Amino acid sequence: MIYHIALPEDWAAAQHAGEYTVSTRGVTLAEEGYIHGGQDLAQVEAVRARIYADLDDLRLLVIDESRLDSPVRLESPPGTDELYPHVYGPIPVDAVIEVRTL
């Protein structure tokens, strides 16, 4: 599984469009080149604290990697050795198998 933090309005737009194309807060897939993800809930919490700490209404998308058409690469952000999954393309809405409120 891949975990991704989403703004409610971004998830709503994806449901209408059929695919999710937001890389991270305020940055699109087209701008970044991939969609940021987490391998586990510890990574999710670290990202939440770093990027979304001022927001209370968030969604956690649980993504089934086997339902993706785009490649996924485990990569380390600058300054860390920890690997995060990056999805190099849009995420089809049907690849999101669960949506949790954070």
Phi and psi restraints in degrees (range 20) as a CNS / XPLOR table:
assign (resid 1 and name C) (resid 2 and name N)
       (resid 2 and name CA) (resid 2 and name C) 1.0 -119.0 20.0 2
assign (resid 2 and name N) (resid 2 and name CA)
       (resid 2 and name C) (resid 3 and name N) 1.0 138.8 20.0 2
assign (resid 2 and name C) (resid 3 and name N)
       (resid 3 and name CA) (resid 3 and name C) 1.0 -111.9 20.0 2
assign (resid 3 and name N) (resid 3 and name CA)
       (resid 3 and name C) (resid 4 and name N) 1.0 140.9 20.0 2
assign (resid 3 and name C) (resid 4 and name N)
       (resid 4 and name CA) (resid 4 and name C) 1.0 -142.3 20.0 2
assign (resid 4 and name N) (resid 4 and name CA)
       (resid 4 and name C) (resid 5 and name N) 1.0 131.3 20.0 2
assign (resid 4 and name C) (resid 5 and name N)
       (resid 5 and name CA) (resid 5 and name C) 1.0 -84.7 20.0 2
assign (resid 5 and name N) (resid 5 and name CA)
       (resid 5 and name C) (resid 6 and name N) 1.0 130.5 20.0 2
assign (resid 5 and name C) (resid 6 and name N)
       (resid 6 and name CA) (resid 6 and name C) 1.0 -130.0 20.0 2
assign (resid 6 and name N) (resid 6 and name CA)
       (resid 6 and name C) (resid 7 and name N) 1.0 148.3 20.0 2
assign (resid 6 and name C) (resid 7 and name N)
       (resid 7 and name CA) (resid 7 and name C) 1.0 -76.1 20.0 2
assign (resid 7 and name N) (resid 7 and name CA)
       (resid 7 and name C) (resid 8 and name N) 1.0 143.3 20.0 2
assign (resid 7 and name C) (resid 8 and name N)
       (resid 8 and name CA) (resid 8 and name C) 1.0 -54.5 20.0 2
assign (resid 8 and name N) (resid 8 and name CA)
       (resid 8 and name C) (resid 9 and name N) 1.0 -39.8 20.0 2
assign (resid 8 and name C) (resid 9 and name N)
       (resid 9 and name CA) (resid 9 and name C) 1.0 -69.7 20.0 2
assign (resid 9 and name N) (resid 9 and name CA)
       (resid 9 and name C) (resid 10 and name N) 1.0 -31.1 20.0 2
assign (resid 9 and name C) (resid 10 and name N)
       (resid 10 and name CA) (resid 10 and name C) 1.0 -69.8 20.0 2
assign (resid 10 and name N) (resid 10 and name CA)
       (resid 10 and name C) (resid 11 and name N) 1.0 -39.6 20.0 2
assign (resid 10 and name C) (resid 11 and name N)
       (resid 11 and name CA) (resid 11 and name C) 1.0 -67.1 20.0 2
assign (resid 11 and name N) (resid 11 and name CA)
       (resid 11 and name C) (resid 12 and name N) 1.0 -41.2 20.0 2
assign (resid 11 and name C) (resid 12 and name N)
       (resid 12 and name CA) (resid 12 and name C) 1.0 -60.9 20.0 2
assign (resid 12 and name N) (resid 12 and name CA)
       (resid 12 and name C) (resid 13 and name N) 1.0 -42.6 20.0 2
assign (resid 12 and name C) (resid 13 and name N)
       (resid 13 and name CA) (resid 13 and name C) 1.0 -63.9 20.0 2
assign (resid 13 and name N) (resid 13 and name CA)
       (resid 13 and name C) (resid 14 and name N) 1.0 -38.4 20.0 2
assign (resid 13 and name C) (resid 14 and name N)
       (resid 14 and name CA) (resid 14 and name C) 1.0 -64.7 20.0 2
assign (resid 14 and name N) (resid 14 and name CA)
       (resid 14 and name C) (resid 15 and name N) 1.0 -40.6 20.0 2
assign (resid 14 and name C) (resid 15 and name N)
       (resid 15 and name CA) (resid 15 and name C) 1.0 -62.0 20.0 2
assign (resid 15 and name N) (resid 15 and name CA)
       (resid 15 and name C) (resid 16 and name N) 1.0 -36.7 20.0 2
assign (resid 15 and name C) (resid 16 and name N)
       (resid 16 and name CA) (resid 16 and name C) 1.0 -71.0 20.0 2
assign (resid 16 and name N) (resid 16 and name CA)
       (resid 16 and name C) (resid 17 and name N) 1.0 -40.6 20.0 2
assign (resid 16 and name C) (resid 17 and name N)
       (resid 17 and name CA) (resid 17 and name C) 1.0 -82.0 20.0 2
assign (resid 17 and name N) (resid 17 and name CA)
       (resid 17 and name C) (resid 18 and name N) 1.0 -23.9 20.0 2
assign (resid 17 and name C) (resid 18 and name N)
       (resid 18 and name CA) (resid 18 and name C) 1.0 95.0 20.0 2
assign (resid 18 and name N) (resid 18 and name CA)
       (resid 18 and name C) (resid 19 and name N) 1.0 -5.9 20.0 2
assign (resid 18 and name C) (resid 19 and name N)
       (resid 19 and name CA) (resid 19 and name C) 1.0 -152.8 20.0 2
assign (resid 19 and name N) (resid 19 and name CA)
       (resid 19 and name C) (resid 20 and name N) 1.0 153.2 20.0 2
assign (resid 19 and name C) (resid 20 and name N)
       (resid 20 and name CA) (resid 20 and name C) 1.0 -102.9 20.0 2
assign (resid 20 and name N) (resid 20 and name CA)
       (resid 20 and name C) (resid 21 and name N) 1.0 129.1 20.0 2
assign (resid 20 and name C) (resid 21 and name N)
       (resid 21 and name CA) (resid 21 and name C) 1.0 -134.4 20.0 2
assign (resid 21 and name N) (resid 21 and name CA)
       (resid 21 and name C) (resid 22 and name N) 1.0 31.9 20.0 2
assign (resid 21 and name C) (resid 22 and name N)
       (resid 22 and name CA) (resid 22 and name C) 1.0 -105.5 20.0 2
assign (resid 22 and name N) (resid 22 and name CA)
       (resid 22 and name C) (resid 23 and name N) 1.0 125.5 20.0 2
assign (resid 22 and name C) (resid 23 and name N)
       (resid 23 and name CA) (resid 23 and name C) 1.0 -75.1 20.0 2
assign (resid 23 and name N) (resid 23 and name CA)
       (resid 23 and name C) (resid 24 and name N) 1.0 -52.9 20.0 2
assign (resid 23 and name C) (resid 24 and name N)
       (resid 24 and name CA) (resid 24 and name C) 1.0 -160.1 20.0 2
assign (resid 24 and name N) (resid 24 and name CA)
       (resid 24 and name C) (resid 25 and name N) 1.0 -177.7 20.0 2
assign (resid 24 and name C) (resid 25 and name N)
       (resid 25 and name CA) (resid 25 and name C) 1.0 -52.5 20.0 2
assign (resid 25 and name N) (resid 25 and name CA)
       (resid 25 and name C) (resid 26 and name N) 1.0 114.8 20.0 2
assign (resid 25 and name C) (resid 26 and name N)
       (resid 26 and name CA) (resid 26 and name C) 1.0 76.3 20.0 2
assign (resid 26 and name N) (resid 26 and name CA)
       (resid 26 and name C) (resid 27 and name N) 1.0 7.7 20.0 2
assign (resid 26 and name C) (resid 27 and name N)
       (resid 27 and name CA) (resid 27 and name C) 1.0 -129.4 20.0 2
assign (resid 27 and name N) (resid 27 and name CA)
       (resid 27 and name C) (resid 28 and name N) 1.0 128.4 20.0 2
assign (resid 27 and name C) (resid 28 and name N)
       (resid 28 and name CA) (resid 28 and name C) 1.0 -88.7 20.0 2
assign (resid 28 and name N) (resid 28 and name CA)
       (resid 28 and name C) (resid 29 and name N) 1.0 165.4 20.0 2
assign (resid 28 and name C) (resid 29 and name N)
       (resid 29 and name CA) (resid 29 and name C) 1.0 -57.4 20.0 2
assign (resid 29 and name N) (resid 29 and name CA)
       (resid 29 and name C) (resid 30 and name N) 1.0 -42.6 20.0 2
assign (resid 29 and name C) (resid 30 and name N)
       (resid 30 and name CA) (resid 30 and name C) 1.0 -61.1 20.0 2
assign (resid 30 and name N) (resid 30 and name CA)
       (resid 30 and name C) (resid 31 and name N) 1.0 -35.4 20.0 2
assign (resid 30 and name C) (resid 31 and name N)
       (resid 31 and name CA) (resid 31 and name C) 1.0 -76.4 20.0 2
assign (resid 31 and name N) (resid 31 and name CA)
       (resid 31 and name C) (resid 32 and name N) 1.0 -41.3 20.0 2
assign (resid 31 and name C) (resid 32 and name N)
       (resid 32 and name CA) (resid 32 and name C) 1.0 -91.6 20.0 2
assign (resid 32 and name N) (resid 32 and name CA)
       (resid 32 and name C) (resid 33 and name N) 1.0 -33.0 20.0 2
assign (resid 32 and name C) (resid 33 and name N)
       (resid 33 and name CA) (resid 33 and name C) 1.0 98.0 20.0 2
assign (resid 33 and name N) (resid 33 and name CA)
       (resid 33 and name C) (resid 34 and name N) 1.0 -13.0 20.0 2
assign (resid 33 and name C) (resid 34 and name N)
       (resid 34 and name CA) (resid 34 and name C) 1.0 -158.4 20.0 2
assign (resid 34 and name N) (resid 34 and name CA)
       (resid 34 and name C) (resid 35 and name N) 1.0 167.0 20.0 2
assign (resid 34 and name C) (resid 35 and name N)
       (resid 35 and name CA) (resid 35 and name C) 1.0 -105.1 20.0 2
assign (resid 35 and name N) (resid 35 and name CA)
       (resid 35 and name C) (resid 36 and name N) 1.0 126.3 20.0 2
assign (resid 35 and name C) (resid 36 and name N)
       (resid 36 and name CA) (resid 36 and name C) 1.0 -68.9 20.0 2
assign (resid 36 and name N) (resid 36 and name CA)
       (resid 36 and name C) (resid 37 and name N) 1.0 145.0 20.0 2
assign (resid 36 and name C) (resid 37 and name N)
       (resid 37 and name CA) (resid 37 and name C) 1.0 -146.0 20.0 2
assign (resid 37 and name N) (resid 37 and name CA)
       (resid 37 and name C) (resid 38 and name N) 1.0 175.8 20.0 2
assign (resid 37 and name C) (resid 38 and name N)
       (resid 38 and name CA) (resid 38 and name C) 1.0 -128.6 20.0 2
assign (resid 38 and name N) (resid 38 and name CA)
       (resid 38 and name C) (resid 39 and name N) 1.0 149.7 20.0 2
assign (resid 38 and name C) (resid 39 and name N)
       (resid 39 and name CA) (resid 39 and name C) 1.0 -85.4 20.0 2
assign (resid 39 and name N) (resid 39 and name CA)
       (resid 39 and name C) (resid 40 and name N) 1.0 -23.8 20.0 2
assign (resid 39 and name C) (resid 40 and name N)
       (resid 40 and name CA) (resid 40 and name C) 1.0 -153.2 20.0 2
assign (resid 40 and name N) (resid 40 and name CA)
       (resid 40 and name C) (resid 41 and name N) 1.0 174.7 20.0 2
assign (resid 40 and name C) (resid 41 and name N)
       (resid 41 and name CA) (resid 41 and name C) 1.0 -70.1 20.0 2
assign (resid 41 and name N) (resid 41 and name CA)
       (resid 41 and name C) (resid 42 and name N) 1.0 -24.6 20.0 2
assign (resid 41 and name C) (resid 42 and name N)
       (resid 42 and name CA) (resid 42 and name C) 1.0 -65.1 20.0 2
assign (resid 42 and name N) (resid 42 and name CA)
       (resid 42 and name C) (resid 43 and name N) 1.0 -42.0 20.0 2
assign (resid 42 and name C) (resid 43 and name N)
       (resid 43 and name CA) (resid 43 and name C) 1.0 -65.4 20.0 2
assign (resid 43 and name N) (resid 43 and name CA)
       (resid 43 and name C) (resid 44 and name N) 1.0 -39.6 20.0 2
assign (resid 43 and name C) (resid 44 and name N)
       (resid 44 and name CA) (resid 44 and name C) 1.0 -58.6 20.0 2
assign (resid 44 and name N) (resid 44 and name CA)
       (resid 44 and name C) (resid 45 and name N) 1.0 -47.3 20.0 2
assign (resid 44 and name C) (resid 45 and name N)
       (resid 45 and name CA) (resid 45 and name C) 1.0 -63.9 20.0 2
assign (resid 45 and name N) (resid 45 and name CA)
       (resid 45 and name C) (resid 46 and name N) 1.0 -37.4 20.0 2
assign (resid 45 and name C) (resid 46 and name N)
       (resid 46 and name CA) (resid 46 and name C) 1.0 -64.4 20.0 2
assign (resid 46 and name N) (resid 46 and name CA)
       (resid 46 and name C) (resid 47 and name N) 1.0 -43.0 20.0 2
assign (resid 46 and name C) (resid 47 and name N)
       (resid 47 and name CA) (resid 47 and name C) 1.0 -67.2 20.0 2
assign (resid 47 and name N) (resid 47 and name CA)
       (resid 47 and name C) (resid 48 and name N) 1.0 -41.4 20.0 2
assign (resid 47 and name C) (resid 48 and name N)
       (resid 48 and name CA) (resid 48 and name C) 1.0 -59.4 20.0 2
assign (resid 48 and name N) (resid 48 and name CA)
       (resid 48 and name C) (resid 49 and name N) 1.0 -45.2 20.0 2
assign (resid 48 and name C) (resid 49 and name N)
       (resid 49 and name CA) (resid 49 and name C) 1.0 -65.1 20.0 2
assign (resid 49 and name N) (resid 49 and name CA)
       (resid 49 and name C) (resid 50 and name N) 1.0 -35.6 20.0 2
assign (resid 49 and name C) (resid 50 and name N)
       (resid 50 and name CA) (resid 50 and name C) 1.0 -79.9 20.0 2
assign (resid 50 and name N) (resid 50 and name CA)
       (resid 50 and name C) (resid 51 and name N) 1.0 -38.9 20.0 2
assign (resid 50 and name C) (resid 51 and name N)
       (resid 51 and name CA) (resid 51 and name C) 1.0 -114.9 20.0 2
assign (resid 51 and name N) (resid 51 and name CA)
       (resid 51 and name C) (resid 52 and name N) 1.0 -29.9 20.0 2
assign (resid 51 and name C) (resid 52 and name N)
       (resid 52 and name CA) (resid 52 and name C) 1.0 -118.7 20.0 2
assign (resid 52 and name N) (resid 52 and name CA)
       (resid 52 and name C) (resid 53 and name N) 1.0 16.7 20.0 2
assign (resid 52 and name C) (resid 53 and name N)
       (resid 53 and name CA) (resid 53 and name C) 1.0 -58.7 20.0 2
assign (resid 53 and name N) (resid 53 and name CA)
       (resid 53 and name C) (resid 54 and name N) 1.0 -28.3 20.0 2
assign (resid 53 and name C) (resid 54 and name N)
       (resid 54 and name CA) (resid 54 and name C) 1.0 -87.1 20.0 2
assign (resid 54 and name N) (resid 54 and name CA)
       (resid 54 and name C) (resid 55 and name N) 1.0 1.8 20.0 2
assign (resid 54 and name C) (resid 55 and name N)
       (resid 55 and name CA) (resid 55 and name C) 1.0 -113.1 20.0 2
assign (resid 55 and name N) (resid 55 and name CA)
       (resid 55 and name C) (resid 56 and name N) 1.0 139.3 20.0 2
assign (resid 55 and name C) (resid 56 and name N)
       (resid 56 and name CA) (resid 56 and name C) 1.0 -102.3 20.0 2
assign (resid 56 and name N) (resid 56 and name CA)
       (resid 56 and name C) (resid 57 and name N) 1.0 -28.0 20.0 2
assign (resid 56 and name C) (resid 57 and name N)
       (resid 57 and name CA) (resid 57 and name C) 1.0 -102.4 20.0 2
assign (resid 57 and name N) (resid 57 and name CA)
       (resid 57 and name C) (resid 58 and name N) 1.0 96.5 20.0 2
assign (resid 57 and name C) (resid 58 and name N)
       (resid 58 and name CA) (resid 58 and name C) 1.0 -130.9 20.0 2
assign (resid 58 and name N) (resid 58 and name CA)
       (resid 58 and name C) (resid 59 and name N) 1.0 161.1 20.0 2
assign (resid 58 and name C) (resid 59 and name N)
       (resid 59 and name CA) (resid 59 and name C) 1.0 -119.5 20.0 2
assign (resid 59 and name N) (resid 59 and name CA)
       (resid 59 and name C) (resid 60 and name N) 1.0 144.0 20.0 2
assign (resid 59 and name C) (resid 60 and name N)
       (resid 60 and name CA) (resid 60 and name C) 1.0 -108.1 20.0 2
assign (resid 60 and name N) (resid 60 and name CA)
       (resid 60 and name C) (resid 61 and name N) 1.0 115.6 20.0 2
assign (resid 60 and name C) (resid 61 and name N)
       (resid 61 and name CA) (resid 61 and name C) 1.0 -89.2 20.0 2
assign (resid 61 and name N) (resid 61 and name CA)
       (resid 61 and name C) (resid 62 and name N) 1.0 127.9 20.0 2
assign (resid 61 and name C) (resid 62 and name N)
       (resid 62 and name CA) (resid 62 and name C) 1.0 -103.2 20.0 2
assign (resid 62 and name N) (resid 62 and name CA)
       (resid 62 and name C) (resid 63 and name N) 1.0 115.4 20.0 2
assign (resid 62 and name C) (resid 63 and name N)
       (resid 63 and name CA) (resid 63 and name C) 1.0 -111.4 20.0 2
assign (resid 63 and name N) (resid 63 and name CA)
       (resid 63 and name C) (resid 64 and name N) 1.0 128.4 20.0 2
assign (resid 63 and name C) (resid 64 and name N)
       (resid 64 and name CA) (resid 64 and name C) 1.0 -85.3 20.0 2
assign (resid 64 and name N) (resid 64 and name CA)
       (resid 64 and name C) (resid 65 and name N) 1.0 108.2 20.0 2
assign (resid 64 and name C) (resid 65 and name N)
       (resid 65 and name CA) (resid 65 and name C) 1.0 -57.7 20.0 2
assign (resid 65 and name N) (resid 65 and name CA)
       (resid 65 and name C) (resid 66 and name N) 1.0 -31.1 20.0 2
assign (resid 65 and name C) (resid 66 and name N)
       (resid 66 and name CA) (resid 66 and name C) 1.0 -67.9 20.0 2
assign (resid 66 and name N) (resid 66 and name CA)
       (resid 66 and name C) (resid 67 and name N) 1.0 -14.1 20.0 2
assign (resid 66 and name C) (resid 67 and name N)
       (resid 67 and name CA) (resid 67 and name C) 1.0 -96.0 20.0 2
assign (resid 67 and name N) (resid 67 and name CA)
       (resid 67 and name C) (resid 68 and name N) 1.0 4.2 20.0 2
assign (resid 67 and name C) (resid 68 and name N)
       (resid 68 and name CA) (resid 68 and name C) 1.0 -90.3 20.0 2
assign (resid 68 and name N) (resid 68 and name CA)
       (resid 68 and name C) (resid 69 and name N) 1.0 143.0 20.0 2
assign (resid 68 and name C) (resid 69 and name N)
       (resid 69 and name CA) (resid 69 and name C) 1.0 -92.6 20.0 2
assign (resid 69 and name N) (resid 69 and name CA)
       (resid 69 and name C) (resid 70 and name N) 1.0 -19.3 20.0 2
assign (resid 69 and name C) (resid 70 and name N)
       (resid 70 and name CA) (resid 70 and name C) 1.0 -92.8 20.0 2
assign (resid 70 and name N) (resid 70 and name CA)
       (resid 70 and name C) (resid 71 and name N) 1.0 152.1 20.0 2
assign (resid 70 and name C) (resid 71 and name N)
       (resid 71 and name CA) (resid 71 and name C) 1.0 -69.0 20.0 2
assign (resid 71 and name N) (resid 71 and name CA)
       (resid 71 and name C) (resid 72 and name N) 1.0 149.9 20.0 2
assign (resid 71 and name C) (resid 72 and name N)
       (resid 72 and name CA) (resid 72 and name C) 1.0 -120.1 20.0 2
assign (resid 72 and name N) (resid 72 and name CA)
       (resid 72 and name C) (resid 73 and name N) 1.0 129.8 20.0 2
assign (resid 72 and name C) (resid 73 and name N)
       (resid 73 and name CA) (resid 73 and name C) 1.0 -123.0 20.0 2
assign (resid 73 and name N) (resid 73 and name CA)
       (resid 73 and name C) (resid 74 and name N) 1.0 136.9 20.0 2
assign (resid 73 and name C) (resid 74 and name N)
       (resid 74 and name CA) (resid 74 and name C) 1.0 -86.5 20.0 2
assign (resid 74 and name N) (resid 74 and name CA)
       (resid 74 and name C) (resid 75 and name N) 1.0 119.6 20.0 2
assign (resid 74 and name C) (resid 75 and name N)
       (resid 75 and name CA) (resid 75 and name C) 1.0 -137.7 20.0 2
assign (resid 75 and name N) (resid 75 and name CA)
       (resid 75 and name C) (resid 76 and name N) 1.0 153.6 20.0 2
assign (resid 75 and name C) (resid 76 and name N)
       (resid 76 and name CA) (resid 76 and name C) 1.0 -98.6 20.0 2
assign (resid 76 and name N) (resid 76 and name CA)
       (resid 76 and name C) (resid 77 and name N) 1.0 126.8 20.0 2
assign (resid 76 and name C) (resid 77 and name N)
       (resid 77 and name CA) (resid 77 and name C) 1.0 -65.3 20.0 2
assign (resid 77 and name N) (resid 77 and name CA)
       (resid 77 and name C) (resid 78 and name N) 1.0 156.3 20.0 2
assign (resid 77 and name C) (resid 78 and name N)
       (resid 78 and name CA) (resid 78 and name C) 1.0 -54.3 20.0 2
assign (resid 78 and name N) (resid 78 and name CA)
       (resid 78 and name C) (resid 79 and name N) 1.0 135.2 20.0 2
assign (resid 78 and name C) (resid 79 and name N)
       (resid 79 and name CA) (resid 79 and name C) 1.0 88.1 20.0 2
assign (resid 79 and name N) (resid 79 and name CA)
       (resid 79 and name C) (resid 80 and name N) 1.0 4.3 20.0 2
assign (resid 79 and name C) (resid 80 and name N)
       (resid 80 and name CA) (resid 80 and name C) 1.0 -142.7 20.0 2
assign (resid 80 and name N) (resid 80 and name CA)
       (resid 80 and name C) (resid 81 and name N) 1.0 156.1 20.0 2
assign (resid 80 and name C) (resid 81 and name N)
       (resid 81 and name CA) (resid 81 and name C) 1.0 -100.8 20.0 2
assign (resid 81 and name N) (resid 81 and name CA)
       (resid 81 and name C) (resid 82 and name N) 1.0 -3.6 20.0 2
assign (resid 81 and name C) (resid 82 and name N)
       (resid 82 and name CA) (resid 82 and name C) 1.0 -73.0 20.0 2
assign (resid 82 and name N) (resid 82 and name CA)
       (resid 82 and name C) (resid 83 and name N) 1.0 138.0 20.0 2
assign (resid 82 and name C) (resid 83 and name N)
       (resid 83 and name CA) (resid 83 and name C) 1.0 -93.1 20.0 2
assign (resid 83 and name N) (resid 83 and name CA)
       (resid 83 and name C) (resid 84 and name N) 1.0 133.4 20.0 2
assign (resid 83 and name C) (resid 84 and name N)
       (resid 84 and name CA) (resid 84 and name C) 1.0 -122.0 20.0 2
assign (resid 84 and name N) (resid 84 and name CA)
       (resid 84 and name C) (resid 85 and name N) 1.0 143.0 20.0 2
assign (resid 84 and name C) (resid 85 and name N)
       (resid 85 and name CA) (resid 85 and name C) 1.0 -78.0 20.0 2
assign (resid 85 and name N) (resid 85 and name CA)
       (resid 85 and name C) (resid 86 and name N) 1.0 132.0 20.0 2
assign (resid 85 and name C) (resid 86 and name N)
       (resid 86 and name CA) (resid 86 and name C) 1.0 -118.2 20.0 2
assign (resid 86 and name N) (resid 86 and name CA)
       (resid 86 and name C) (resid 87 and name N) 1.0 126.3 20.0 2
assign (resid 86 and name C) (resid 87 and name N)
       (resid 87 and name CA) (resid 87 and name C) 1.0 -96.6 20.0 2
assign (resid 87 and name N) (resid 87 and name CA)
       (resid 87 and name C) (resid 88 and name N) 1.0 117.7 20.0 2
assign (resid 87 and name C) (resid 88 and name N)
       (resid 88 and name CA) (resid 88 and name C) 1.0 -92.4 20.0 2
assign (resid 88 and name N) (resid 88 and name CA)
       (resid 88 and name C) (resid 89 and name N) 1.0 60.1 20.0 2
assign (resid 88 and name C) (resid 89 and name N)
       (resid 89 and name CA) (resid 89 and name C) 1.0 161.8 20.0 2
assign (resid 89 and name N) (resid 89 and name CA)
       (resid 89 and name C) (resid 90 and name N) 1.0 175.9 20.0 2
assign (resid 89 and name C) (resid 90 and name N)
       (resid 90 and name CA) (resid 90 and name C) 1.0 -67.7 20.0 2
assign (resid 90 and name N) (resid 90 and name CA)
       (resid 90 and name C) (resid 91 and name N) 1.0 153.8 20.0 2
assign (resid 90 and name C) (resid 91 and name N)
       (resid 91 and name CA) (resid 91 and name C) 1.0 -102.7 20.0 2
assign (resid 91 and name N) (resid 91 and name CA)
       (resid 91 and name C) (resid 92 and name N) 1.0 114.9 20.0 2
assign (resid 91 and name C) (resid 92 and name N)
       (resid 92 and name CA) (resid 92 and name C) 1.0 -61.6 20.0 2
assign (resid 92 and name N) (resid 92 and name CA)
       (resid 92 and name C) (resid 93 and name N) 1.0 141.7 20.0 2
assign (resid 92 and name C) (resid 93 and name N)
       (resid 93 and name CA) (resid 93 and name C) 1.0 -57.1 20.0 2
assign (resid 93 and name N) (resid 93 and name CA)
       (resid 93 and name C) (resid 94 and name N) 1.0 -34.6 20.0 2
assign (resid 93 and name C) (resid 94 and name N)
       (resid 94 and name CA) (resid 94 and name C) 1.0 -74.5 20.0 2
assign (resid 94 and name N) (resid 94 and name CA)
       (resid 94 and name C) (resid 95 and name N) 1.0 -6.3 20.0 2
assign (resid 94 and name C) (resid 95 and name N)
       (resid 95 and name CA) (resid 95 and name C) 1.0 -83.0 20.0 2
assign (resid 95 and name N) (resid 95 and name CA)
       (resid 95 and name C) (resid 96 and name N) 1.0 -14.6 20.0 2
assign (resid 95 and name C) (resid 96 and name N)
       (resid 96 and name CA) (resid 96 and name C) 1.0 -86.1 20.0 2
assign (resid 96 and name N) (resid 96 and name CA)
       (resid 96 and name C) (resid 97 and name N) 1.0 106.7 20.0 2
assign (resid 96 and name C) (resid 97 and name N)
       (resid 97 and name CA) (resid 97 and name C) 1.0 -93.2 20.0 2
assign (resid 97 and name N) (resid 97 and name CA)
       (resid 97 and name C) (resid 98 and name N) 1.0 -10.8 20.0 2
assign (resid 97 and name C) (resid 98 and name N)
       (resid 98 and name CA) (resid 98 and name C) 1.0 -158.0 20.0 2
assign (resid 98 and name N) (resid 98 and name CA)
       (resid 98 and name C) (resid 99 and name N) 1.0 144.0 20.0 2
assign (resid 98 and name C) (resid 99 and name N)
       (resid 99 and name CA) (resid 99 and name C) 1.0 -126.7 20.0 2
assign (resid 99 and name N) (resid 99 and name CA)
       (resid 99 and name C) (resid 100 and name N) 1.0 120.4 20.0 2
assign (resid 99 and name C) (resid 100 and name N)
       (resid 100 and name CA) (resid 100 and name C) 1.0 -110.7 20.0 2
assign (resid 100 and name N) (resid 100 and name CA)
       (resid 100 and name C) (resid 101 and name N) 1.0 146.8 20.0 2
assign (resid 100 and name C) (resid 101 and name N)
       (resid 101 and name CA) (resid 101 and name C) 1.0 -85.3 20.0 2
assign (resid 101 and name N) (resid 101 and name CA)
       (resid 101 and name C) (resid 102 and name N) 1.0 129.4 20.0 2
